[in-house]
Amino acid sequence: MFFIIGIGNLIFTFFGVVESATSYGDSNLAYYVTLLYSAWAIGNFFNQKSIWSYFRGVLAYLFGTLTGSFLLFLVGALIDAYSKGG
């Protein structure tokens, strides 16, 4: 997973460099390419011959992203509440 996330970050970096060099701004395209790559890589881990494994790859990626974002929000809210209360 760390390798897949690292490659995803390199994809975002590539699109960032292209956007800076050409003034072409389409961050949604970078997100979709990264999502497709992650779904493909995770799907290959499950079973290469089944289309459902790629669907599970998309779900695993989205669930991991949402869970990580929620945990970051929760930690930030708890730190904020603690710092204002103390």
PDB file of N, CA, C and O in Angstrom:
ATOM      1  N   MET A   1       0.812  -1.184   0.000  1.00  0.00           N
ATOM      2  CA  MET A   1       0.000   0.000   0.000  1.00  0.00           C
ATOM      3  C   MET A   1       0.863   1.258   0.000  1.00  0.00           C
ATOM      4  O   MET A   1       0.529   2.239  -0.665  1.00  0.00           O
ATOM      5  N   PHE A   2       1.966   1.235   0.739  1.00  0.00           N
ATOM      6  CA  PHE A   2       2.825   2.422   0.747  1.00  0.00           C
ATOM      7  C   PHE A   2       3.399   2.689  -0.641  1.00  0.00           C
ATOM      8  O   PHE A   2       3.533   3.842  -1.049  1.00  0.00           O
ATOM      9  N   PHE A   3       3.736   1.629  -1.362  1.00  0.00           N
ATOM     10  CA  PHE A   3       4.247   1.797  -2.722  1.00  0.00           C
ATOM     11  C   PHE A   3       3.165   2.394  -3.623  1.00  0.00           C
ATOM     12  O   PHE A   3       3.439   3.298  -4.412  1.00  0.00           O
ATOM     13  N   ILE A   4       1.946   1.890  -3.506  1.00  0.00           N
ATOM     14  CA  ILE A   4       0.838   2.391  -4.331  1.00  0.00           C
ATOM     15  C   ILE A   4       0.557   3.856  -4.009  1.00  0.00           C
ATOM     16  O   ILE A   4       0.339   4.663  -4.913  1.00  0.00           O
ATOM     17  N   ILE A   5       0.562   4.195  -2.729  1.00  0.00           N
ATOM     18  CA  ILE A   5       0.335   5.591  -2.330  1.00  0.00           C
ATOM     19  C   ILE A   5       1.483   6.471  -2.838  1.00  0.00           C
ATOM     20  O   ILE A   5       1.255   7.600  -3.274  1.00  0.00           O
ATOM     21  N   GLY A   6       2.705   5.957  -2.783  1.00  0.00           N
ATOM     22  CA  GLY A   6       3.852   6.716  -3.286  1.00  0.00           C
ATOM     23  C   GLY A   6       3.756   6.987  -4.778  1.00  0.00           C
ATOM     24  O   GLY A   6       4.035   8.096  -5.233  1.00  0.00           O
ATOM     25  N   ILE A   7       3.362   5.975  -5.536  1.00  0.00           N
ATOM     26  CA  ILE A   7       3.185   6.177  -6.979  1.00  0.00           C
ATOM     27  C   ILE A   7       2.054   7.166  -7.231  1.00  0.00           C
ATOM     28  O   ILE A   7       2.149   7.999  -8.133  1.00  0.00           O
ATOM     29  N   GLY A   8       0.987   7.082  -6.446  1.00  0.00           N
ATOM     30  CA  GLY A   8      -0.109   8.058  -6.563  1.00  0.00           C
ATOM     31  C   GLY A   8       0.375   9.473  -6.306  1.00  0.00           C
ATOM     32  O   GLY A   8      -0.026  10.405  -7.003  1.00  0.00           O
ATOM     33  N   ASN A   9       1.236   9.640  -5.309  1.00  0.00           N
ATOM     34  CA  ASN A   9       1.800  10.964  -5.044  1.00  0.00           C
ATOM     35  C   ASN A   9       2.687  11.437  -6.189  1.00  0.00           C
ATOM     36  O   ASN A   9       2.707  12.625  -6.511  1.00  0.00           O
ATOM     37  N   LEU A  10       3.420  10.512  -6.804  1.00  0.00           N
ATOM     38  CA  LEU A  10       4.221  10.891  -7.976  1.00  0.00           C
ATOM     39  C   LEU A  10       3.326  11.312  -9.144  1.00  0.00           C
ATOM     40  O   LEU A  10       3.679  12.219  -9.898  1.00  0.00           O
ATOM     41  N   ILE A  11       2.182  10.667  -9.297  1.00  0.00           N
ATOM     42  CA  ILE A  11       1.231  11.068 -10.346  1.00  0.00           C
ATOM     43  C   ILE A  11       0.731  12.479 -10.077  1.00  0.00           C
ATOM     44  O   ILE A  11       0.666  13.300 -10.993  1.00  0.00           O
ATOM     45  N   PHE A  12       0.372  12.773  -8.811  1.00  0.00           N
ATOM     46  CA  PHE A  12      -0.051  14.131  -8.460  1.00  0.00           C
ATOM     47  C   PHE A  12       1.069  15.138  -8.708  1.00  0.00           C
ATOM     48  O   PHE A  12       0.812  16.248  -9.174  1.00  0.00           O
ATOM     49  N   THR A  13       2.308  14.759  -8.400  1.00  0.00           N
ATOM     50  CA  THR A  13       3.449  15.640  -8.626  1.00  0.00           C
ATOM     51  C   THR A  13       3.644  15.912 -10.110  1.00  0.00           C
ATOM     52  O   THR A  13       3.892  17.048 -10.513  1.00  0.00           O
ATOM     53  N   PHE A  14       3.531  14.864 -10.922  1.00  0.00           N
ATOM     54  CA  PHE A  14       3.661  15.034 -12.371  1.00  0.00           C
ATOM     55  C   PHE A  14       2.618  16.020 -12.892  1.00  0.00           C
ATOM     56  O   PHE A  14       2.945  16.927 -13.656  1.00  0.00           O
ATOM     57  N   PHE A  15       1.354  15.841 -12.476  1.00  0.00           N
ATOM     58  CA  PHE A  15       0.313  16.755 -12.937  1.00  0.00           C
ATOM     59  C   PHE A  15       0.538  18.174 -12.406  1.00  0.00           C
ATOM     60  O   PHE A  15       0.198  19.148 -13.079  1.00  0.00           O
ATOM     61  N   GLY A  16       1.108  18.295 -11.202  1.00  0.00           N
ATOM     62  CA  GLY A  16       1.423  19.613 -10.666  1.00  0.00           C
ATOM     63  C   GLY A  16       2.500  20.319 -11.472  1.00  0.00           C
ATOM     64  O   GLY A  16       2.411  21.522 -11.717  1.00  0.00           O
ATOM     65  N   VAL A  17       3.522  19.568 -11.886  1.00  0.00           N
ATOM     66  CA  VAL A  17       4.591  20.148 -12.711  1.00  0.00           C
ATOM     67  C   VAL A  17       4.035  20.550 -14.069  1.00  0.00           C
ATOM     68  O   VAL A  17       4.343  21.633 -14.566  1.00  0.00           O
ATOM     69  N   VAL A  18       3.222  19.695 -14.673  1.00  0.00           N
ATOM     70  CA  VAL A  18       2.624  20.025 -15.971  1.00  0.00           C
ATOM     71  C   VAL A  18       1.740  21.260 -15.845  1.00  0.00           C
ATOM     72  O   VAL A  18       1.758  22.134 -16.711  1.00  0.00           O
ATOM     73  N   GLU A  19       0.963  21.330 -14.762  1.00  0.00           N
ATOM     74  CA  GLU A  19       0.099  22.489 -14.557  1.00  0.00           C
ATOM     75  C   GLU A  19       0.913  23.766 -14.383  1.00  0.00           C
ATOM     76  O   GLU A  19       0.535  24.813 -14.908  1.00  0.00           O
ATOM     77  N   SER A  20       2.021  23.694 -13.657  1.00  0.00           N
ATOM     78  CA  SER A  20       2.861  24.879 -13.452  1.00  0.00           C
ATOM     79  C   SER A  20       3.539  25.317 -14.746  1.00  0.00           C
ATOM     80  O   SER A  20       3.683  26.511 -15.005  1.00  0.00           O
ATOM     81  N   ALA A  21       3.950  24.354 -15.550  1.00  0.00           N
ATOM     82  CA  ALA A  21       4.674  24.687 -16.774  1.00  0.00           C
ATOM     83  C   ALA A  21       3.758  25.183 -17.880  1.00  0.00           C
ATOM     84  O   ALA A  21       4.172  26.002 -18.701  1.00  0.00           O
ATOM     85  N   THR A  22       2.522  24.702 -17.917  1.00  0.00           N
ATOM     86  CA  THR A  22       1.650  25.032 -19.036  1.00  0.00           C
ATOM     87  C   THR A  22       0.451  25.891 -18.658  1.00  0.00           C
ATOM     88  O   THR A  22      -0.296  26.316 -19.539  1.00  0.00           O
ATOM     89  N   SER A  23       0.252  26.154 -17.392  1.00  0.00           N
ATOM     90  CA  SER A  23      -0.907  26.897 -16.890  1.00  0.00           C
ATOM     91  C   SER A  23      -2.218  26.184 -17.201  1.00  0.00           C
ATOM     92  O   SER A  23      -3.278  26.809 -17.226  1.00  0.00           O
ATOM     93  N   TYR A  24      -2.145  24.876 -17.438  1.00  0.00           N
ATOM     94  CA  TYR A  24      -3.337  24.071 -17.663  1.00  0.00           C
ATOM     95  C   TYR A  24      -3.732  23.471 -16.321  1.00  0.00           C
ATOM     96  O   TYR A  24      -3.018  22.624 -15.785  1.00  0.00           O
ATOM     97  N   GLY A  25      -4.863  23.902 -15.777  1.00  0.00           N
ATOM     98  CA  GLY A  25      -5.258  23.452 -14.445  1.00  0.00           C
ATOM     99  C   GLY A  25      -6.467  22.548 -14.471  1.00  0.00           C
ATOM    100  O   GLY A  25      -7.593  23.016 -14.639  1.00  0.00           O
ATOM    101  N   ASP A  26      -6.248  21.273 -14.309  1.00  0.00           N
ATOM    102  CA  ASP A  26      -7.347  20.322 -14.198  1.00  0.00           C
ATOM    103  C   ASP A  26      -6.984  19.294 -13.130  1.00  0.00           C
ATOM    104  O   ASP A  26      -6.552  18.185 -13.447  1.00  0.00           O
ATOM    105  N   SER A  27      -7.160  19.667 -11.875  1.00  0.00           N
ATOM    106  CA  SER A  27      -6.778  18.775 -10.778  1.00  0.00           C
ATOM    107  C   SER A  27      -7.689  17.560 -10.699  1.00  0.00           C
ATOM    108  O   SER A  27      -7.296  16.543 -10.127  1.00  0.00           O
ATOM    109  N   ASN A  28      -8.890  17.634 -11.253  1.00  0.00           N
ATOM    110  CA  ASN A  28      -9.768  16.460 -11.251  1.00  0.00           C
ATOM    111  C   ASN A  28      -9.175  15.338 -12.095  1.00  0.00           C
ATOM    112  O   ASN A  28      -9.323  14.166 -11.747  1.00  0.00           O
ATOM    113  N   LEU A  29      -8.522  15.665 -13.174  1.00  0.00           N
ATOM    114  CA  LEU A  29      -7.904  14.651 -14.017  1.00  0.00           C
ATOM    115  C   LEU A  29      -6.821  13.906 -13.243  1.00  0.00           C
ATOM    116  O   LEU A  29      -6.714  12.684 -13.351  1.00  0.00           O
ATOM    117  N   ALA A  30      -6.028  14.621 -12.475  1.00  0.00           N
ATOM    118  CA  ALA A  30      -4.988  13.979 -11.668  1.00  0.00           C
ATOM    119  C   ALA A  30      -5.614  13.042 -10.646  1.00  0.00           C
ATOM    120  O   ALA A  30      -5.109  11.941 -10.423  1.00  0.00           O
ATOM    121  N   TYR A  31      -6.698  13.463 -10.028  1.00  0.00           N
ATOM    122  CA  TYR A  31      -7.362  12.610  -9.047  1.00  0.00           C
ATOM    123  C   TYR A  31      -7.897  11.342  -9.703  1.00  0.00           C
ATOM    124  O   TYR A  31      -7.746  10.251  -9.153  1.00  0.00           O
ATOM    125  N   TYR A  32      -8.519  11.473 -10.867  1.00  0.00           N
ATOM    126  CA  TYR A  32      -9.087  10.302 -11.547  1.00  0.00           C
ATOM    127  C   TYR A  32      -7.989   9.338 -12.017  1.00  0.00           C
ATOM    128  O   TYR A  32      -8.148   8.121 -11.922  1.00  0.00           O
ATOM    129  N   VAL A  33      -6.892   9.878 -12.516  1.00  0.00           N
ATOM    130  CA  VAL A  33      -5.789   9.009 -12.942  1.00  0.00           C
ATOM    131  C   VAL A  33      -5.223   8.261 -11.738  1.00  0.00           C
ATOM    132  O   VAL A  33      -4.933   7.068 -11.823  1.00  0.00           O
ATOM    133  N   THR A  34      -5.066   8.963 -10.619  1.00  0.00           N
ATOM    134  CA  THR A  34      -4.563   8.317  -9.405  1.00  0.00           C
ATOM    135  C   THR A  34      -5.542   7.283  -8.894  1.00  0.00           C
ATOM    136  O   THR A  34      -5.130   6.206  -8.463  1.00  0.00           O
ATOM    137  N   LEU A  35      -6.831   7.586  -8.933  1.00  0.00           N
ATOM    138  CA  LEU A  35      -7.851   6.624  -8.508  1.00  0.00           C
ATOM    139  C   LEU A  35      -7.830   5.382  -9.396  1.00  0.00           C
ATOM    140  O   LEU A  35      -7.909   4.261  -8.893  1.00  0.00           O
ATOM    141  N   LEU A  36      -7.726   5.572 -10.702  1.00  0.00           N
ATOM    142  CA  LEU A  36      -7.667   4.429 -11.614  1.00  0.00           C
ATOM    143  C   LEU A  36      -6.410   3.593 -11.384  1.00  0.00           C
ATOM    144  O   LEU A  36      -6.471   2.364 -11.388  1.00  0.00           O
ATOM    145  N   TYR A  37      -5.276   4.254 -11.183  1.00  0.00           N
ATOM    146  CA  TYR A  37      -4.048   3.508 -10.920  1.00  0.00           C
ATOM    147  C   TYR A  37      -4.169   2.712  -9.619  1.00  0.00           C
ATOM    148  O   TYR A  37      -3.804   1.537  -9.568  1.00  0.00           O
ATOM    149  N   SER A  38      -4.680   3.355  -8.575  1.00  0.00           N
ATOM    150  CA  SER A  38      -4.800   2.681  -7.281  1.00  0.00           C
ATOM    151  C   SER A  38      -5.764   1.509  -7.364  1.00  0.00           C
ATOM    152  O   SER A  38      -5.497   0.444  -6.807  1.00  0.00           O
ATOM    153  N   ALA A  39      -6.885   1.695  -8.057  1.00  0.00           N
ATOM    154  CA  ALA A  39      -7.848   0.602  -8.223  1.00  0.00           C
ATOM    155  C   ALA A  39      -7.221  -0.549  -8.990  1.00  0.00           C
ATOM    156  O   ALA A  39      -7.442  -1.712  -8.652  1.00  0.00           O
ATOM    157  N   TRP A  40      -6.436  -0.238 -10.026  1.00  0.00           N
ATOM    158  CA  TRP A  40      -5.771  -1.281 -10.805  1.00  0.00           C
ATOM    159  C   TRP A  40      -4.757  -2.032  -9.958  1.00  0.00           C
ATOM    160  O   TRP A  40      -4.707  -3.261  -9.984  1.00  0.00           O
ATOM    161  N   ALA A  41      -3.943  -1.285  -9.199  1.00  0.00           N
ATOM    162  CA  ALA A  41      -2.893  -1.924  -8.397  1.00  0.00           C
ATOM    163  C   ALA A  41      -3.487  -2.766  -7.272  1.00  0.00           C
ATOM    164  O   ALA A  41      -3.021  -3.879  -7.028  1.00  0.00           O
ATOM    165  N   ILE A  42      -4.502  -2.258  -6.587  1.00  0.00           N
ATOM    166  CA  ILE A  42      -5.137  -3.021  -5.513  1.00  0.00           C
ATOM    167  C   ILE A  42      -5.903  -4.198  -6.095  1.00  0.00           C
ATOM    168  O   ILE A  42      -5.910  -5.280  -5.508  1.00  0.00           O
ATOM    169  N   GLY A  43      -6.548  -4.002  -7.240  1.00  0.00           N
ATOM    170  CA  GLY A  43      -7.263  -5.095  -7.907  1.00  0.00           C
ATOM    171  C   GLY A  43      -6.335  -6.225  -8.308  1.00  0.00           C
ATOM    172  O   GLY A  43      -6.707  -7.395  -8.223  1.00  0.00           O
ATOM    173  N   ASN A  44      -5.129  -5.887  -8.745  1.00  0.00           N
ATOM    174  CA  ASN A  44      -4.145  -6.923  -9.064  1.00  0.00           C
ATOM    175  C   ASN A  44      -3.759  -7.720  -7.836  1.00  0.00           C
ATOM    176  O   ASN A  44      -3.429  -8.901  -7.944  1.00  0.00           O
ATOM    177  N   PHE A  45      -3.793  -7.106  -6.687  1.00  0.00           N
ATOM    178  CA  PHE A  45      -3.473  -7.817  -5.458  1.00  0.00           C
ATOM    179  C   PHE A  45      -4.538  -8.866  -5.143  1.00  0.00           C
ATOM    180  O   PHE A  45      -4.208  -9.976  -4.725  1.00  0.00           O
ATOM    181  N   PHE A  46      -5.812  -8.526  -5.340  1.00  0.00           N
ATOM    182  CA  PHE A  46      -6.888  -9.459  -5.020  1.00  0.00           C
ATOM    183  C   PHE A  46      -6.945 -10.625  -6.004  1.00  0.00           C
ATOM    184  O   PHE A  46      -6.713 -11.771  -5.621  1.00  0.00           O
ATOM    185  N   ASN A  47      -7.252 -10.339  -7.262  1.00  0.00           N
ATOM    186  CA  ASN A  47      -7.386 -11.385  -8.278  1.00  0.00           C
ATOM    187  C   ASN A  47      -7.415 -10.697  -9.641  1.00  0.00           C
ATOM    188  O   ASN A  47      -8.331  -9.926  -9.930  1.00  0.00           O
ATOM    189  N   GLN A  48      -6.436 -10.968 -10.460  1.00  0.00           N
ATOM    190  CA  GLN A  48      -6.329 -10.281 -11.748  1.00  0.00           C
ATOM    191  C   GLN A  48      -7.409 -10.689 -12.739  1.00  0.00           C
ATOM    192  O   GLN A  48      -7.699  -9.938 -13.671  1.00  0.00           O
ATOM    193  N   LYS A  49      -8.005 -11.847 -12.563  1.00  0.00           N
ATOM    194  CA  LYS A  49      -8.931 -12.356 -13.569  1.00  0.00           C
ATOM    195  C   LYS A  49     -10.375 -11.946 -13.327  1.00  0.00           C
ATOM    196  O   LYS A  49     -11.232 -12.205 -14.173  1.00  0.00           O
ATOM    197  N   SER A  50     -10.664 -11.322 -12.209  1.00  0.00           N
ATOM    198  CA  SER A  50     -12.040 -10.952 -11.876  1.00  0.00           C
ATOM    199  C   SER A  50     -12.199  -9.434 -11.911  1.00  0.00           C
ATOM    200  O   SER A  50     -11.394  -8.700 -11.336  1.00  0.00           O
ATOM    201  N   ILE A  51     -13.249  -8.974 -12.595  1.00  0.00           N
ATOM    202  CA  ILE A  51     -13.531  -7.537 -12.647  1.00  0.00           C
ATOM    203  C   ILE A  51     -13.928  -7.017 -11.274  1.00  0.00           C
ATOM    204  O   ILE A  51     -13.722  -5.840 -10.976  1.00  0.00           O
ATOM    205  N   TRP A  52     -14.495  -7.876 -10.434  1.00  0.00           N
ATOM    206  CA  TRP A  52     -14.929  -7.464  -9.096  1.00  0.00           C
ATOM    207  C   TRP A  52     -13.734  -7.105  -8.220  1.00  0.00           C
ATOM    208  O   TRP A  52     -13.871  -6.301  -7.298  1.00  0.00           O
ATOM    209  N   SER A  53     -12.587  -7.672  -8.485  1.00  0.00           N
ATOM    210  CA  SER A  53     -11.413  -7.328  -7.680  1.00  0.00           C
ATOM    211  C   SER A  53     -11.020  -5.864  -7.900  1.00  0.00           C
ATOM    212  O   SER A  53     -10.545  -5.209  -6.972  1.00  0.00           O
ATOM    213  N   TYR A  54     -11.210  -5.355  -9.099  1.00  0.00           N
ATOM    214  CA  TYR A  54     -10.907  -3.951  -9.373  1.00  0.00           C
ATOM    215  C   TYR A  54     -11.942  -3.045  -8.714  1.00  0.00           C
ATOM    216  O   TYR A  54     -11.612  -1.959  -8.236  1.00  0.00           O
ATOM    217  N   PHE A  55     -13.187  -3.493  -8.691  1.00  0.00           N
ATOM    218  CA  PHE A  55     -14.229  -2.755  -7.971  1.00  0.00           C
ATOM    219  C   PHE A  55     -13.908  -2.711  -6.485  1.00  0.00           C
ATOM    220  O   PHE A  55     -14.073  -1.672  -5.844  1.00  0.00           O
ATOM    221  N   ARG A  56     -13.450  -3.827  -5.932  1.00  0.00           N
ATOM    222  CA  ARG A  56     -13.036  -3.846  -4.527  1.00  0.00           C
ATOM    223  C   ARG A  56     -11.828  -2.942  -4.320  1.00  0.00           C
ATOM    224  O   ARG A  56     -11.682  -2.339  -3.256  1.00  0.00           O
ATOM    225  N   GLY A  57     -10.967  -2.841  -5.317  1.00  0.00           N
ATOM    226  CA  GLY A  57      -9.829  -1.930  -5.231  1.00  0.00           C
ATOM    227  C   GLY A  57     -10.269  -0.478  -5.106  1.00  0.00           C
ATOM    228  O   GLY A  57      -9.711   0.279  -4.312  1.00  0.00           O
ATOM    229  N   VAL A  58     -11.280  -0.088  -5.899  1.00  0.00           N
ATOM    230  CA  VAL A  58     -11.826   1.273  -5.812  1.00  0.00           C
ATOM    231  C   VAL A  58     -12.436   1.495  -4.434  1.00  0.00           C
ATOM    232  O   VAL A  58     -12.201   2.525  -3.802  1.00  0.00           O
ATOM    233  N   LEU A  59     -13.223   0.522  -3.972  1.00  0.00           N
ATOM    234  CA  LEU A  59     -13.846   0.652  -2.656  1.00  0.00           C
ATOM    235  C   LEU A  59     -12.799   0.730  -1.545  1.00  0.00           C
ATOM    236  O   LEU A  59     -12.943   1.523  -0.615  1.00  0.00           O
ATOM    237  N   ALA A  60     -11.760  -0.077  -1.636  1.00  0.00           N
ATOM    238  CA  ALA A  60     -10.706  -0.056  -0.618  1.00  0.00           C
ATOM    239  C   ALA A  60     -10.000   1.299  -0.618  1.00  0.00           C
ATOM    240  O   ALA A  60      -9.708   1.845   0.446  1.00  0.00           O
ATOM    241  N   TYR A  61      -9.729   1.834  -1.785  1.00  0.00           N
ATOM    242  CA  TYR A  61      -9.072   3.137  -1.874  1.00  0.00           C
ATOM    243  C   TYR A  61      -9.948   4.238  -1.293  1.00  0.00           C
ATOM    244  O   TYR A  61      -9.482   5.057  -0.501  1.00  0.00           O
ATOM    245  N   LEU A  62     -11.220   4.255  -1.688  1.00  0.00           N
ATOM    246  CA  LEU A  62     -12.132   5.286  -1.191  1.00  0.00           C
ATOM    247  C   LEU A  62     -12.365   5.152   0.307  1.00  0.00           C
ATOM    248  O   LEU A  62     -12.378   6.155   1.021  1.00  0.00           O
ATOM    249  N   PHE A  63     -12.550   3.929   0.794  1.00  0.00           N
ATOM    250  CA  PHE A  63     -12.759   3.724   2.217  1.00  0.00           C
ATOM    251  C   PHE A  63     -11.529   4.155   3.009  1.00  0.00           C
ATOM    252  O   PHE A  63     -11.662   4.785   4.059  1.00  0.00           O
ATOM    253  N   GLY A  64     -10.349   3.830   2.528  1.00  0.00           N
ATOM    254  CA  GLY A  64      -9.126   4.245   3.204  1.00  0.00           C
ATOM    255  C   GLY A  64      -8.959   5.755   3.217  1.00  0.00           C
ATOM    256  O   GLY A  64      -8.542   6.327   4.224  1.00  0.00           O
ATOM    257  N   THR A  65      -9.280   6.398   2.110  1.00  0.00           N
ATOM    258  CA  THR A  65      -9.181   7.854   2.033  1.00  0.00           C
ATOM    259  C   THR A  65     -10.168   8.520   2.980  1.00  0.00           C
ATOM    260  O   THR A  65      -9.814   9.450   3.705  1.00  0.00           O
ATOM    261  N   LEU A  66     -11.417   8.036   2.971  1.00  0.00           N
ATOM    262  CA  LEU A  66     -12.429   8.620   3.851  1.00  0.00           C
ATOM    263  C   LEU A  66     -12.116   8.370   5.319  1.00  0.00           C
ATOM    264  O   LEU A  66     -12.292   9.264   6.147  1.00  0.00           O
ATOM    265  N   THR A  67     -11.659   7.182   5.650  1.00  0.00           N
ATOM    266  CA  THR A  67     -11.323   6.868   7.036  1.00  0.00           C
ATOM    267  C   THR A  67     -10.150   7.723   7.513  1.00  0.00           C
ATOM    268  O   THR A  67     -10.186   8.263   8.619  1.00  0.00           O
ATOM    269  N   GLY A  68      -9.120   7.848   6.694  1.00  0.00           N
ATOM    270  CA  GLY A  68      -7.978   8.682   7.053  1.00  0.00           C
ATOM    271  C   GLY A  68      -8.367  10.144   7.235  1.00  0.00           C
ATOM    272  O   GLY A  68      -7.915  10.795   8.177  1.00  0.00           O
ATOM    273  N   SER A  69      -9.198  10.660   6.343  1.00  0.00           N
ATOM    274  CA  SER A  69      -9.650  12.050   6.460  1.00  0.00           C
ATOM    275  C   SER A  69     -10.477  12.249   7.719  1.00  0.00           C
ATOM    276  O   SER A  69     -10.324  13.255   8.413  1.00  0.00           O
ATOM    277  N   PHE A  70     -11.354  11.297   8.018  1.00  0.00           N
ATOM    278  CA  PHE A  70     -12.180  11.397   9.218  1.00  0.00           C
ATOM    279  C   PHE A  70     -11.315  11.376  10.473  1.00  0.00           C
ATOM    280  O   PHE A  70     -11.549  12.154  11.397  1.00  0.00           O
ATOM    281  N   LEU A  71     -10.325  10.500  10.515  1.00  0.00           N
ATOM    282  CA  LEU A  71      -9.452  10.431  11.685  1.00  0.00           C
ATOM    283  C   LEU A  71      -8.642  11.711  11.857  1.00  0.00           C
ATOM    284  O   LEU A  71      -8.459  12.174  12.983  1.00  0.00           O
ATOM    285  N   LEU A  72      -8.156  12.287  10.770  1.00  0.00           N
ATOM    286  CA  LEU A  72      -7.434  13.553  10.861  1.00  0.00           C
ATOM    287  C   LEU A  72      -8.339  14.662  11.371  1.00  0.00           C
ATOM    288  O   LEU A  72      -7.921  15.472  12.199  1.00  0.00           O
ATOM    289  N   PHE A  73      -9.581  14.708  10.883  1.00  0.00           N
ATOM    290  CA  PHE A  73     -10.540  15.705  11.353  1.00  0.00           C
ATOM    291  C   PHE A  73     -10.833  15.513  12.836  1.00  0.00           C
ATOM    292  O   PHE A  73     -10.894  16.488  13.586  1.00  0.00           O
ATOM    293  N   LEU A  74     -11.014  14.269  13.266  1.00  0.00           N
ATOM    294  CA  LEU A  74     -11.321  13.967  14.655  1.00  0.00           C
ATOM    295  C   LEU A  74     -10.161  14.366  15.578  1.00  0.00           C
ATOM    296  O   LEU A  74     -10.386  14.965  16.629  1.00  0.00           O
ATOM    297  N   VAL A  75      -8.945  14.041  15.195  1.00  0.00           N
ATOM    298  CA  VAL A  75      -7.788  14.414  16.005  1.00  0.00           C
ATOM    299  C   VAL A  75      -7.671  15.937  16.084  1.00  0.00           C
ATOM    300  O   VAL A  75      -7.399  16.479  17.155  1.00  0.00           O
ATOM    301  N   GLY A  76      -7.872  16.625  14.970  1.00  0.00           N
ATOM    302  CA  GLY A  76      -7.819  18.084  14.976  1.00  0.00           C
ATOM    303  C   GLY A  76      -8.894  18.697  15.857  1.00  0.00           C
ATOM    304  O   GLY A  76      -8.627  19.650  16.589  1.00  0.00           O
ATOM    305  N   ALA A  77     -10.111  18.160  15.792  1.00  0.00           N
ATOM    306  CA  ALA A  77     -11.206  18.667  16.625  1.00  0.00           C
ATOM    307  C   ALA A  77     -10.930  18.410  18.107  1.00  0.00           C
ATOM    308  O   ALA A  77     -11.218  19.263  18.948  1.00  0.00           O
ATOM    309  N   LEU A  78     -10.379  17.250  18.427  1.00  0.00           N
ATOM    310  CA  LEU A  78     -10.057  16.950  19.830  1.00  0.00           C
ATOM    311  C   LEU A  78      -8.938  17.848  20.346  1.00  0.00           C
ATOM    312  O   LEU A  78      -9.006  18.318  21.483  1.00  0.00           O
ATOM    313  N   ILE A  79      -7.921  18.094  19.543  1.00  0.00           N
ATOM    314  CA  ILE A  79      -6.849  19.002  19.948  1.00  0.00           C
ATOM    315  C   ILE A  79      -7.392  20.400  20.139  1.00  0.00           C
ATOM    316  O   ILE A  79      -7.033  21.074  21.104  1.00  0.00           O
ATOM    317  N   ASP A  80      -8.244  20.848  19.246  1.00  0.00           N
ATOM    318  CA  ASP A  80      -8.842  22.173  19.346  1.00  0.00           C
ATOM    319  C   ASP A  80      -9.710  22.288  20.594  1.00  0.00           C
ATOM    320  O   ASP A  80      -9.626  23.285  21.311  1.00  0.00           O
ATOM    321  N   ALA A  81     -10.537  21.288  20.863  1.00  0.00           N
ATOM    322  CA  ALA A  81     -11.392  21.311  22.046  1.00  0.00           C
ATOM    323  C   ALA A  81     -10.567  21.278  23.329  1.00  0.00           C
ATOM    324  O   ALA A  81     -10.907  21.954  24.300  1.00  0.00           O
ATOM    325  N   TYR A  82      -9.497  20.507  23.341  1.00  0.00           N
ATOM    326  CA  TYR A  82      -8.645  20.417  24.520  1.00  0.00           C
ATOM    327  C   TYR A  82      -7.900  21.730  24.763  1.00  0.00           C
ATOM    328  O   TYR A  82      -7.767  22.166  25.906  1.00  0.00           O
ATOM    329  N   SER A  83      -7.414  22.360  23.689  1.00  0.00           N
ATOM    330  CA  SER A  83      -6.648  23.585  23.845  1.00  0.00           C
ATOM    331  C   SER A  83      -7.530  24.761  24.269  1.00  0.00           C
ATOM    332  O   SER A  83      -7.043  25.672  24.938  1.00  0.00           O
ATOM    333  N   LYS A  84      -8.790  24.766  23.907  1.00  0.00           N
ATOM    334  CA  LYS A  84      -9.704  25.842  24.316  1.00  0.00           C
ATOM    335  C   LYS A  84     -10.249  25.616  25.713  1.00  0.00           C
ATOM    336  O   LYS A  84     -10.590  26.570  26.412  1.00  0.00           O
ATOM    337  N   GLY A  85     -10.333  24.356  26.124  1.00  0.00           N
ATOM    338  CA  GLY A  85     -10.902  24.046  27.436  1.00  0.00           C
ATOM    339  C   GLY A  85      -9.899  24.159  28.560  1.00  0.00           C
ATOM    340  O   GLY A  85     -10.294  24.324  29.714  1.00  0.00           O
ATOM    341  N   GLY A  86      -8.620  24.076  28.264  1.00  0.00           N
ATOM    342  CA  GLY A  86      -7.604  24.004  29.308  1.00  0.00           C
ATOM    343  C   GLY A  86      -6.940  25.284  29.528  1.00  0.00           C
ATOM    344  O   GLY A  86      -6.057  25.383  30.380  1.00  0.00           O
TER     345      GLY A  86
END
